[in-house]
């Protein structure tokens, strides 16, 4: 499983200009079962994406390279991989 932490490099106005394409991009990978949750950080300095462990790190890197935020140099990405050992039963099929 992966936690992807995005840190904005540009002003919020530039983020807002790409928010619709970014959300369309997210929707594509939600539909494939790769992204499980996402949202803005508080305060709004970036965002977080929770990605399934069913995808390899290499594939995740390729997917993140498609993000409009990446393509426009708007955000930096930190990827944390972890192996859940405890979780609620509802998440079992997603890990």
Beta strands, then each sheet from edge to edge (+ up, - down):
strand 1: 2-8
strand 2: 35-40
strand 3: 46-51
strand 4: 75-81
sheet 1: 2+ 3- 1+ 4-
end
